[in-house]
Amino acid sequence: MNNLTQTQTDTKDAYLNNQQEQMIFLYQNADVAERKAIIKHIDSFFENGSRAEKIFWLKFRLKLERQNEKPTQLFPLGETVMTIGAKETLAESNQLPNEFLAKHQNGDWGDVCENDWRENDLSVKEGFGILSAYKTIKGDKIWIITEADRSSTTILLPNEY
């Protein structure tokens, strides 16, 4: 596995990241017994893996355990709407809008620059509009925009703005 090209490594990393996001989404909606079973299953990967694999699973386990903490929904989404383009893009990537909405509402602004990240943090406190940017597993960009008055949140493609 050490002889992978950069493209193969990037593809593998993107796949693993998507799998993690989907598992986190499932974990968030699981009851306590299911969450314990998932953690126990992950712990079984520590037995025979390489050092890098053990580090990967340990980091992922910590990410899941953070889900047990009280959610930090920073602001209301209001009415949530999605453009046709965004709906088709998410369907093609077999991803749900809720996984991106949860990140947006919890202050993970996605693929925005440092200045925009700070601007969004300020916008939460001051009541301005908020824009997050994410990529689907297929690499397509989607935006999520929450209006300043928090009356609505729109999921759209950048070219639909």
NORPE-V292407 format. One record per residue. N is the residue number from 1. PSI is psi in whole degrees, 0 to 359 (none if undefined). OMEGA is omega in degrees with one decimal (NA if undefined). D_FIRST is the distance of its C-alpha to the first C-alpha in Angstrom with 1 decimal. Layout:
BEGIN
[[N/PSI/OMEGA/D_FIRST] [N/PSI/OMEGA/D_FIRST]]
END
This chain:
BEGIN
[[1/348/-178.5/0.0] [2/353/-177.6/3.8] [3/28/-179.5/5.5] [4/145/173.0/6.1] [5/168/179.0/9.9] [6/321/178.7/12.0] [7/318/178.2/13.3] [8/319/178.2/10.1] [9/315/178.9/9.4] [10/319/179.0/13.1] [11/315/178.5/13.2] [12/315/179.6/10.8] [13/318/178.7/12.9] [14/318/178.8/16.0] [15/313/-179.5/15.3] [16/320/178.3/14.8] [17/318/178.3/17.9] [18/318/179.0/19.9] [19/320/177.5/19.1] [20/314/-178.9/20.2] [21/318/179.4/23.3] [22/321/179.6/24.3] [23/322/176.7/24.0] [24/317/178.7/26.1] [25/315/178.1/28.6] [26/319/-179.2/28.8] [27/320/-179.8/29.1] [28/329/-176.6/31.9] [29/6/-178.7/33.9] [30/155/174.2/33.4] [31/177/-173.9/36.2] [32/316/-178.8/36.0] [33/318/178.7/35.2] [34/321/178.4/32.3] [35/317/178.3/31.0] [36/319/179.3/31.2] [37/320/179.0/29.4] [38/314/178.9/26.5] [39/317/179.0/26.2] [40/319/178.9/26.5] [41/316/178.4/23.7] [42/320/179.1/21.4] [43/331/179.4/22.6] [44/338/179.6/21.4] [45/344/-178.9/17.8] [46/339/-172.4/18.6] [47/315/-170.7/19.3] [48/3/-175.6/16.1] [49/165/174.2/13.3] [50/172/178.9/11.8] [51/316/-180.0/14.0] [52/319/178.7/12.1] [53/321/178.6/12.1] [54/319/177.9/15.8] [55/316/178.1/16.7] [56/309/-176.7/15.4] [57/327/177.2/17.5] [58/315/177.7/20.3] [59/318/-179.8/20.7] [60/319/178.2/20.7] [61/316/178.3/23.2] [62/321/177.2/25.4] [63/316/178.7/25.4] [64/316/-178.6/26.6] [65/330/176.5/29.2] [66/336/178.5/30.6] [67/340/178.6/31.5] [68/344/177.9/34.0] [69/158/179.8/35.9] [70/131/179.3/38.7] [71/148/-178.5/37.7] [72/59/177.8/38.7] [73/111/-171.1/39.9] [74/339/-176.2/41.4] [75/157/176.3/43.6] [76/149/179.8/44.7] [77/339/-173.5/43.2] [78/205/176.7/46.5] [79/130/-179.2/46.4] [80/126/179.0/42.9] [81/160/-178.5/42.8] [82/138/177.3/40.1] [83/163/178.9/40.6] [84/318/179.8/40.0] [85/317/178.9/37.2] [86/320/179.4/35.4] [87/315/179.5/35.9] [88/318/-179.6/34.5] [89/315/178.9/31.5] [90/322/178.0/30.7] [91/319/179.7/31.3] [92/327/-179.7/29.0] [93/0/-179.0/26.1] [94/43/178.6/27.2] [95/154/-178.8/27.9] [96/145/177.9/31.1] [97/330/-176.6/33.4] [98/328/-179.8/33.8] [99/326/178.3/30.4] [100/322/178.2/31.3] [101/321/179.3/34.9] [102/317/177.7/34.0] [103/312/-178.6/32.0] [104/311/-175.6/34.9] [105/339/-179.4/37.5] [106/8/173.4/35.8] [107/12/172.1/35.5] [108/100/-171.9/31.9] [109/358/174.7/32.9] [110/226/-173.0/29.4] [111/62/174.5/28.9] [112/157/-179.9/32.2] [113/169/-177.0/33.0] [114/320/179.2/34.2] [115/317/178.5/37.9] [116/326/177.2/37.6] [117/312/178.6/35.9] [118/321/178.8/38.9] [119/319/176.7/41.2] [120/318/177.3/39.9] [121/317/177.6/40.4] [122/319/-178.4/43.9] [123/326/176.2/44.5] [124/315/-177.2/43.8] [125/322/-172.2/46.5] [126/352/177.5/49.0] [127/36/174.8/48.7] [128/174/177.3/47.3] [129/153/-176.5/45.0] [130/133/177.7/41.3] [131/125/173.5/38.5] [132/153/179.5/34.8] [133/131/-178.1/32.1] [134/165/173.3/28.8] [135/140/174.9/26.2] [136/174/178.1/25.4] [137/333/178.7/21.9] [138/359/177.8/22.8] [139/5/177.9/23.7] [140/140/-179.4/27.4] [141/138/169.3/29.6] [142/150/176.0/32.2] [143/151/170.5/34.9] [144/126/-178.2/36.8] [145/124/172.9/40.3] [146/129/-179.1/42.7] [147/154/-178.0/46.3] [148/322/-179.0/48.2] [149/1/178.1/50.6] [150/22/179.5/47.7] [151/335/-178.9/49.4] [152/157/175.7/46.3] [153/133/-177.8/42.6] [154/133/172.2/41.2] [155/125/-175.4/37.8] [156/169/171.8/37.6] [157/149/-179.9/35.7] [158/323/-179.1/36.4] [159/356/177.2/38.4] [160/1/-178.1/40.6] [161/none/NA/41.9]]
END
